[in-house]
Amino acid sequence: MSKFYKPRNNGKQAVIGQGSQSRAAAAKILAGVETGLSLNDLMPRFTAELDLRDRALVSEIVHGTLRHRRLLNLSLHPLLDHKLSSKYREVNTLLLSAIYQIVFMRTPPHAVVASTVGACALCKCQSFTGMVNAVLRRFLREGAHLQHSTEEAIEFSFPDWLYNKIKNAYGDKTKSILKASNEHAPMWLRVENSKIGTDDYLVLLEKCDIFAVRTPFCSSALQLEEPVITEKLPLFKRGRVSVQDLAAQLAAPLLDLKPQMRVLDTCSAPGGKSAHILDLEPTVELTALDSDEKRLASAKENLARLQRNAVFKMLDAQDLSSLEGEFDRILVDAPCSGTGVIRRHPDIKWLRREGDIANLTAIQAKILDSAFSKLKKGGILLYTTCSILPEENSEQIEAFLSRHADAKLLPFNIFGQSGGTFQHLPGDDDADGFFYARVIKNS
């Protein structure tokens, strides 16, 4: 007997009912992640023809299934008599996402089974409809319970290598980090305070029946009680507000901007921190770089919506020798593992590989050295990542300081604490995981 399922065509036509299109889209996106593609690329491709409600449904199914993928696989495995070949990976993702809907979303089981069976035809695996139906009905018949594990990496659905890195770095804090990384992230807004006061914008939100609260950590930040699409945000199209996590909003103020300064944003896309820089001090001369044309275009679009001007250049920040002059302030929001924002991008857990970290730290070091060579004496360089791994953060800065005798940490206050560096963990203060380090170039 083969160890793999073999597709069987029993001659029966599956009924494609309401909801099947959304389930099929979710399965295709999940299968795409398994081949190494990101949600940023996959979601628009497979949801373009869906309405807003169905897009939201697909997003919830996809993000949730990725958050709990290992645990869902653990629960699915006993229900299968044979393995599914990678040729039929969409059958597997249909089943995983169906179990997620039943257990986590509390969707009526009959609706999940019917729409998932119907989605088989849309995923070009109609010959598996009988098997999909049988597996899901067995899951329901046996109580629709998840299998659980005493291994934290499995229970919280993290790859072993990443779990071990977090465990080695954070010890007793590991469980809370994993748990926070699997939660739904809140929606934060950054109000353009040079155009409108935060309290005034709060009033506009309430008039639209959108409720938010302020935070003591940042005057421009508002946390929404419930996420909404940007089209519902008052004055969004007129550039009065942006969507930006609290942790990211705390970066630009650390540059200590002054009028007319020359400022460099080395890795600017998608433009959120560049826009914040210009909101804090509209008179600065900002140069915004990125090495990717598509990403740079997104930064241009975001700044155009906010009516902000910058000099955009497509340039790899690892080598800034072609860039003229020096800068008073430099932001290095470095490319990183993204391990601090997994709750927003759960595909990071499955797309990242352990070998990526060494490559990323090498790139970060080159960008830091290159940027520092463009910093004026007495100028400030701010290094940030959305990572929680010490190799990319505290250890990276220690190595940088050892290479540059004229660099010195410049202490700052953040989240009620002070120091020259600060590691914020996912979920703390309802914000993302983020690292900050501020250095000054000695004169």
MARMIGU-459088 format. One record per residue (C-alpha): x, y, z; residue number from 1. Coordinates in steps of 0.25 Angstrom, whole numbers, plus 5000, padded with zeros to 4 digits. Last residue first. Example, Ala and Ser with C-alpha at 12.3 -4.5 7.8 and 13.67 -1.06 7.14 Angstrom:
BEGIN
DRENSE   east   north     up   num
DRENSE   5055    4996   5029     2
DRENSE   5049    4982   5031     1
//
This chain:
BEGIN
DRENSE   east   north     up   num
DRENSE   5136    5262   5069   443
DRENSE   5130    5249   5074   442
DRENSE   5119    5243   5065   441
DRENSE   5107    5240   5074   440
DRENSE   5100    5227   5075   439
DRENSE   5085    5223   5078   438
DRENSE   5081    5209   5079   437
DRENSE   5066    5204   5078   436
DRENSE   5060    5190   5076   435
DRENSE   5046    5186   5074   434
DRENSE   5035    5176   5077   433
DRENSE   5022    5181   5074   432
DRENSE   5013    5190   5084   431
DRENSE   5001    5186   5093   430
DRENSE   5010    5192   5104   429
DRENSE   5018    5179   5104   428
DRENSE   5012    5171   5093   427
DRENSE   5025    5167   5086   426
DRENSE   5037    5171   5094   425
DRENSE   5044    5185   5094   424
DRENSE   5059    5184   5094   423
DRENSE   5066    5198   5098   422
DRENSE   5079    5203   5095   421
DRENSE   5087    5216   5100   420
DRENSE   5079    5216   5113   419
DRENSE   5066    5220   5119   418
DRENSE   5053    5214   5123   417
DRENSE   5038    5219   5124   416
DRENSE   5035    5213   5110   415
DRENSE   5047    5221   5104   414
DRENSE   5057    5231   5110   413
DRENSE   5070    5233   5102   412
DRENSE   5085    5231   5105   411
DRENSE   5095    5234   5094   410
DRENSE   5104    5222   5091   409
DRENSE   5118    5226   5086   408
DRENSE   5124    5225   5072   407
DRENSE   5138    5231   5070   406
DRENSE   5145    5218   5073   405
DRENSE   5137    5211   5062   404
DRENSE   5139    5196   5060   403
DRENSE   5137    5192   5075   402
DRENSE   5124    5201   5075   401
DRENSE   5119    5193   5063   400
DRENSE   5121    5180   5070   399
DRENSE   5114    5184   5082   398
DRENSE   5103    5190   5073   397
DRENSE   5101    5176   5066   396
DRENSE   5101    5169   5079   395
DRENSE   5090    5178   5085   394
DRENSE   5082    5176   5072   393
DRENSE   5083    5167   5060   392
DRENSE   5090    5156   5068   391
DRENSE   5081    5159   5080   390
DRENSE   5069    5154   5073   389
DRENSE   5056    5162   5076   388
DRENSE   5054    5168   5062   387
DRENSE   5047    5180   5057   386
DRENSE   5060    5187   5055   385
DRENSE   5065    5201   5059   384
DRENSE   5079    5208   5058   383
DRENSE   5078    5223   5061   382
DRENSE   5091    5231   5056   381
DRENSE   5093    5245   5063   380
DRENSE   5103    5256   5058   379
DRENSE   5114    5262   5066   378
DRENSE   5123    5260   5054   377
DRENSE   5115    5258   5042   376
DRENSE   5110    5245   5038   375
DRENSE   5113    5239   5024   374
DRENSE   5123    5229   5029   373
DRENSE   5113    5225   5040   372
DRENSE   5103    5221   5029   371
DRENSE   5114    5211   5022   370
DRENSE   5118    5205   5035   369
DRENSE   5103    5203   5039   368
DRENSE   5099    5198   5025   367
DRENSE   5111    5188   5025   366
DRENSE   5107    5183   5039   365
DRENSE   5093    5181   5036   364
DRENSE   5096    5173   5023   363
DRENSE   5105    5163   5031   362
DRENSE   5094    5162   5042   361
DRENSE   5084    5158   5031   360
DRENSE   5093    5148   5025   359
DRENSE   5096    5141   5039   358
DRENSE   5081    5142   5042   357
DRENSE   5076    5135   5029   356
DRENSE   5083    5122   5032   355
DRENSE   5073    5119   5042   354
DRENSE   5062    5120   5032   353
DRENSE   5051    5130   5031   352
DRENSE   5038    5127   5023   351
DRENSE   5031    5119   5033   350
DRENSE   5031    5128   5045   349
DRENSE   5031    5140   5036   348
DRENSE   5017    5136   5031   347
DRENSE   5011    5140   5044   346
DRENSE   5012    5155   5039   345
DRENSE   5005    5164   5049   344
DRENSE   5007    5155   5061   343
DRENSE   5021    5152   5056   342
DRENSE   5025    5166   5057   341
DRENSE   5037    5165   5067   340
DRENSE   5043    5154   5059   339
DRENSE   5044    5162   5046   338
DRENSE   5057    5156   5043   337
DRENSE   5064    5169   5039   336
DRENSE   5066    5180   5029   335
DRENSE   5071    5192   5036   334
DRENSE   5063    5204   5040   333
DRENSE   5076    5212   5040   332
DRENSE   5072    5227   5042   331
DRENSE   5083    5237   5040   330
DRENSE   5084    5251   5046   329
DRENSE   5093    5263   5043   328
DRENSE   5097    5257   5029   327
DRENSE   5109    5257   5021   326
DRENSE   5112    5261   5006   325
DRENSE   5109    5254   4993   324
DRENSE   5104    5239   4992   323
DRENSE   5112    5231   4983   322
DRENSE   5120    5225   4994   321
DRENSE   5107    5220   5001   320
DRENSE   5110    5205   5000   319
DRENSE   5102    5196   5008   318
DRENSE   5091    5206   5007   317
DRENSE   5087    5200   4994   316
DRENSE   5082    5212   4985   315
DRENSE   5069    5216   4979   314
DRENSE   5068    5230   4982   313
DRENSE   5056    5239   4987   312
DRENSE   5058    5253   4991   311
DRENSE   5047    5256   5001   310
DRENSE   5034    5264   5000   309
DRENSE   5021    5262   5009   308
DRENSE   5007    5264   5005   307
DRENSE   5003    5252   5013   306
DRENSE   4997    5244   5001   305
DRENSE   5010    5248   4994   304
DRENSE   5018    5242   5005   303
DRENSE   5011    5229   5005   302
DRENSE   5012    5228   4989   301
DRENSE   5027    5231   4990   300
DRENSE   5029    5220   5000   299
DRENSE   5021    5210   4992   298
DRENSE   5030    5214   4979   297
DRENSE   5043    5211   4988   296
DRENSE   5037    5197   4991   295
DRENSE   5035    5195   4976   294
DRENSE   5049    5200   4972   293
DRENSE   5056    5192   4983   292
DRENSE   5070    5197   4989   291
DRENSE   5063    5208   4997   290
DRENSE   5067    5222   5000   289
DRENSE   5060    5234   5006   288
DRENSE   5068    5248   5006   287
DRENSE   5061    5258   5015   286
DRENSE   5064    5273   5016   285
DRENSE   5058    5277   5029   284
DRENSE   5048    5288   5029   283
DRENSE   5036    5279   5033   282
DRENSE   5041    5275   5046   281
DRENSE   5032    5265   5054   280
DRENSE   5023    5263   5042   279
DRENSE   5035    5261   5033   278
DRENSE   5042    5251   5042   277
DRENSE   5028    5244   5043   276
DRENSE   5027    5243   5028   275
DRENSE   5041    5237   5027   274
DRENSE   5037    5227   5038   273
DRENSE   5025    5222   5031   272
DRENSE   5032    5222   5017   271
DRENSE   5029    5207   5012   270
DRENSE   5041    5208   5010   269
DRENSE   5052    5216   5016   268
DRENSE   5064    5208   5017   267
DRENSE   5075    5219   5018   266
DRENSE   5067    5230   5024   265
DRENSE   5076    5242   5023   264
DRENSE   5074    5255   5029   263
DRENSE   5081    5269   5026   262
DRENSE   5076    5279   5037   261
DRENSE   5068    5291   5033   260
DRENSE   5061    5292   5046   259
DRENSE   5065    5282   5058   258
DRENSE   5062    5267   5060   257
DRENSE   5065    5260   5072   256
DRENSE   5067    5247   5065   255
DRENSE   5060    5240   5076   254
DRENSE   5046    5246   5072   253
DRENSE   5047    5237   5059   252
DRENSE   5047    5224   5066   251
DRENSE   5035    5224   5076   250
DRENSE   5025    5223   5065   249
DRENSE   5030    5209   5061   248
DRENSE   5027    5204   5075   247
DRENSE   5013    5210   5075   246
DRENSE   5010    5203   5062   245
DRENSE   5007    5211   5049   244
DRENSE   4994    5214   5041   243
DRENSE   4995    5228   5036   242
DRENSE   4987    5241   5039   241
DRENSE   4984    5255   5034   240
DRENSE   4988    5252   5019   239
DRENSE   4975    5256   5012   238
DRENSE   4972    5242   5008   237
DRENSE   4972    5238   5023   236
DRENSE   4963    5250   5027   235
DRENSE   4953    5242   5035   234
DRENSE   4957    5227   5035   233
DRENSE   4947    5218   5028   232
DRENSE   4955    5216   5016   231
DRENSE   4966    5212   5025   230
DRENSE   4959    5199   5028   229
DRENSE   4956    5197   5043   228
DRENSE   4962    5191   5054   227
DRENSE   4955    5190   5068   226
DRENSE   4958    5198   5080   225
DRENSE   4967    5207   5072   224
DRENSE   4980    5211   5079   223
DRENSE   4984    5226   5076   222
DRENSE   4998    5231   5075   221
DRENSE   5003    5245   5073   220
DRENSE   5007    5249   5087   219
DRENSE   5015    5236   5090   218
DRENSE   5017    5228   5102   217
DRENSE   5005    5233   5111   216
DRENSE   4996    5225   5101   215
DRENSE   4983    5231   5095   214
DRENSE   4970    5223   5093   213
DRENSE   4961    5220   5081   212
DRENSE   4947    5218   5077   211
DRENSE   4941    5219   5063   210
DRENSE   4927    5223   5063   209
DRENSE   4930    5233   5052   208
DRENSE   4927    5245   5061   207
DRENSE   4937    5237   5071   206
DRENSE   4948    5237   5061   205
DRENSE   4946    5252   5058   204
DRENSE   4947    5255   5073   203
DRENSE   4960    5247   5074   202
DRENSE   4966    5255   5062   201
DRENSE   4964    5268   5071   200
DRENSE   4970    5261   5083   199
DRENSE   4982    5257   5074   198
DRENSE   4984    5271   5069   197
DRENSE   4984    5273   5054   196
DRENSE   4994    5278   5043   195
DRENSE   5007    5278   5050   194
DRENSE   5002    5266   5059   193
DRENSE   5000    5257   5047   192
DRENSE   4993    5246   5055   191
DRENSE   4999    5232   5056   190
DRENSE   4989    5221   5057   189
DRENSE   4990    5208   5064   188
DRENSE   4982    5195   5061   187
DRENSE   4984    5184   5071   186
DRENSE   4991    5171   5068   185
DRENSE   4984    5158   5068   184
DRENSE   4991    5149   5077   183
DRENSE   5001    5138   5073   182
DRENSE   5014    5147   5076   181
DRENSE   5008    5150   5090   180
DRENSE   5008    5135   5093   179
DRENSE   5022    5133   5088   178
DRENSE   5028    5145   5096   177
DRENSE   5020    5141   5109   176
DRENSE   5026    5127   5108   175
DRENSE   5040    5131   5105   174
DRENSE   5041    5141   5117   173
DRENSE   5047    5130   5126   172
DRENSE   5059    5129   5117   171
DRENSE   5060    5141   5108   170
DRENSE   5072    5139   5099   169
DRENSE   5074    5124   5099   168
DRENSE   5059    5122   5099   167
DRENSE   5057    5132   5087   166
DRENSE   5068    5125   5079   165
DRENSE   5063    5111   5083   164
DRENSE   5049    5115   5078   163
DRENSE   5054    5120   5065   162
DRENSE   5062    5107   5062   161
DRENSE   5050    5099   5066   160
DRENSE   5040    5105   5057   159
DRENSE   5029    5112   5065   158
DRENSE   5015    5107   5067   157
DRENSE   5012    5111   5081   156
DRENSE   5009    5097   5085   155
DRENSE   5019    5091   5076   154
DRENSE   5031    5100   5081   153
DRENSE   5026    5099   5095   152
DRENSE   5027    5084   5095   151
DRENSE   5017    5078   5105   150
DRENSE   5008    5077   5093   149
DRENSE   4993    5078   5090   148
DRENSE   4983    5071   5081   147
DRENSE   4972    5080   5077   146
DRENSE   4958    5076   5080   145
DRENSE   4947    5074   5069   144
DRENSE   4940    5063   5078   143
DRENSE   4943    5051   5071   142
DRENSE   4931    5052   5061   141
DRENSE   4935    5066   5057   140
DRENSE   4949    5061   5053   139
DRENSE   4943    5049   5047   138
DRENSE   4934    5058   5039   137
DRENSE   4946    5067   5035   136
DRENSE   4954    5054   5030   135
DRENSE   4942    5048   5022   134
DRENSE   4939    5061   5015   133
DRENSE   4953    5063   5011   132
DRENSE   4955    5049   5006   131
DRENSE   4942    5050   4998   130
DRENSE   4946    5063   4992   129
DRENSE   4960    5058   4988   128
DRENSE   4957    5056   4973   127
DRENSE   4953    5070   4973   126
DRENSE   4967    5075   4975   125
DRENSE   4967    5086   4965   124
DRENSE   4967    5097   4976   123
DRENSE   4954    5102   4971   122
DRENSE   4949    5087   4971   121
DRENSE   4953    5085   4986   120
DRENSE   4946    5098   4990   119
DRENSE   4933    5091   4990   118
DRENSE   4938    5081   5001   117
DRENSE   4943    5093   5009   116
DRENSE   4930    5101   5007   115
DRENSE   4922    5089   5012   114
DRENSE   4931    5085   5024   113
DRENSE   4932    5099   5029   112
DRENSE   4917    5102   5028   111
DRENSE   4914    5089   5035   110
DRENSE   4924    5092   5046   109
DRENSE   4918    5106   5049   108
DRENSE   4929    5115   5050   107
DRENSE   4935    5116   5064   106
DRENSE   4947    5124   5059   105
DRENSE   4957    5116   5067   104
DRENSE   4953    5101   5067   103
DRENSE   4944    5100   5054   102
DRENSE   4951    5111   5046   101
DRENSE   4965    5105   5050   100
DRENSE   4961    5091   5046    99
DRENSE   4956    5096   5033    98
DRENSE   4969    5104   5031    97
DRENSE   4977    5091   5033    96
DRENSE   4969    5083   5024    95
DRENSE   4969    5093   5012    94
DRENSE   4984    5094   5015    93
DRENSE   4986    5079   5013    92
DRENSE   4978    5078   5000    91
DRENSE   4986    5090   4995    90
DRENSE   4998    5082   4997    89
DRENSE   4994    5072   4987    88
DRENSE   5008    5071   4979    87
DRENSE   5014    5072   4993    86
DRENSE   5009    5057   4995    85
DRENSE   4999    5055   5006    84
DRENSE   5002    5045   5016    83
DRENSE   4994    5033   5019    82
DRENSE   4982    5029   5028    81
DRENSE   4980    5043   5032    80
DRENSE   4972    5047   5044    79
DRENSE   4984    5045   5054    78
DRENSE   4992    5056   5046    77
DRENSE   4982    5067   5046    76
DRENSE   4983    5070   5061    75
DRENSE   4998    5071   5060    74
DRENSE   4997    5079   5048    73
DRENSE   4988    5089   5055    72
DRENSE   4998    5090   5066    71
DRENSE   5009    5093   5056    70
DRENSE   5001    5103   5048    69
DRENSE   4995    5111   5060    68
DRENSE   4999    5125   5055    67
DRENSE   4999    5121   5040    66
DRENSE   4985    5116   5042    65
DRENSE   4981    5129   5049    64
DRENSE   4987    5138   5038    63
DRENSE   4981    5130   5027    62
DRENSE   4967    5129   5032    61
DRENSE   4966    5143   5037    60
DRENSE   4971    5149   5024    59
DRENSE   4962    5140   5016    58
DRENSE   4950    5145   5024    57
DRENSE   4954    5160   5023    56
DRENSE   4955    5158   5008    55
DRENSE   4941    5152   5008    54
DRENSE   4935    5164   5015    53
DRENSE   4943    5174   5006    52
DRENSE   4938    5167   4993    51
DRENSE   4946    5156   4986    50
DRENSE   4952    5158   4972    49
DRENSE   4966    5163   4977    48
DRENSE   4967    5152   4988    47
DRENSE   4977    5142   4982    46
DRENSE   4987    5152   4976    45
DRENSE   4986    5162   4987    44
DRENSE   4988    5152   4998    43
DRENSE   5000    5145   4991    42
DRENSE   5011    5156   4990    41
DRENSE   5009    5162   5004    40
DRENSE   5007    5148   5009    39
DRENSE   5021    5144   5006    38
DRENSE   5025    5133   4996    37
DRENSE   5034    5121   5001    36
DRENSE   5026    5109   4995    35
DRENSE   5019    5107   5008    34
DRENSE   5014    5121   5008    33
DRENSE   5008    5118   4994    32
DRENSE   5000    5107   5000    31
DRENSE   4995    5116   5011    30
DRENSE   4991    5126   5000    29
DRENSE   4984    5115   4991    28
DRENSE   4977    5109   5004    27
DRENSE   4971    5123   5007    26
DRENSE   4967    5126   4993    25
DRENSE   4960    5112   4993    24
DRENSE   4953    5115   5006    23
DRENSE   4948    5129   5001    22
DRENSE   4943    5123   4988    21
DRENSE   4936    5112   4996    20
DRENSE   4928    5122   5004    19
DRENSE   4914    5119   4998    18
DRENSE   4914    5106   4991    17
DRENSE   4922    5099   4981    16
DRENSE   4915    5085   4981    15
DRENSE   4925    5074   4978    14
DRENSE   4922    5066   4965    13
DRENSE   4922    5051   4967    12
DRENSE   4929    5042   4957    11
DRENSE   4937    5035   4968    10
DRENSE   4950    5041   4964     9
DRENSE   4961    5036   4973     8
DRENSE   4974    5044   4977     7
DRENSE   4984    5035   4983     6
DRENSE   4988    5037   4997     5
DRENSE   5002    5035   5000     4
DRENSE   5009    5023   5008     3
DRENSE   5005    5014   4996     2
DRENSE   5000    5000   5000     1
//
